[in-house]
Amino acid sequence: IIGELGPSYVNELCVKIKDLEKAEEMEAKLSKVTSYKVESWTKYNETFRSEAILRKLILRFVSSTVIIVAAFGIYNILNMTVSQKINDIAILKAIGFKGRDIIQIFVSQAMTVGFFGIIGGILLGLLMVKLLRGYYVSSDVGYFPIYYELFSFIKGIAVGFIVTFMAGYLPARSASKIDPVKIFRK
């Protein structure tokens, strides 16, 4: 609430509410009971809110891009492994291995790589959060406002395993369809 009646009057009054989403509702109520100009936090800080939304959107986009690049990296590694091991796969199939056995071999290899990648990512994430929390930004903000969010780590682990599984399963499926007779004829 902002008033311009002079130095002997209250010029500004801030009302703290628990739910930020009810700020505009509170603005309407206070406008009815006072003659002062009332402005909600959401309207006053619209730029700040839009910047926060933009930062979250950019962060999600960058994170998704990193995950997609990592998935293609795992896929390319396993695809190259399949092409290099084509004779070995043909021998395995010739001695009685089924397609699902071949898939299991390559998916387990992918999941092993993914597991160590996820462990490394968790450790790097914990280290980054620790380092950023010790970074002093300004007197208004204080230290860098970043926190350990268990849900974010769990979500990252789940996405990591899903992406790793898919990146391993696709080349493994193509390897399981190899006809050993055609390979031996080459």
Summary of the structure (lengths in Angstrom):
residues: 186
radius of gyration: 28.7
end to end distance: 83.9
largest distance: 99.3
contacts: 460
relative contact order: 0.12
helix: 72%
strand: 4%
